[in-house]
Amino acid sequence: MASSMAEYMDEVGPGLVILVGLILIAIPEPATSTLGAGLVLFGLAYLFYEWQRP
């Protein structure tokens, strides 16, 4: 069980960034929506960077 959890630890950081970005998009304020969209894009890029990386 411990080794299977260790395999997914690289996805925790980008996942949290994407989650925070989605929460900021839900707040109806132009500045937070823009920041949220930027965080989602950054999180996706970070997730693809970490994907299949040893």
Stockholm file with secondary structure:
# STOCKHOLM 1.0

chainA/1-54         MASSMAEYMDEVGPGLVILVGLILIAIPEPATSTLGAGLVLFGLAYLFYEWQRP
#=GR chainA/1-54 SS CHHHHHHTGGGHHHHHHHHHHHHHHHSSCHHHHHHHHHHHHHHHHHHHHHTTCC
#=GC SS_cons        CHHHHHHTGGGHHHHHHHHHHHHHHHSSCHHHHHHHHHHHHHHHHHHHHHTTCC
//
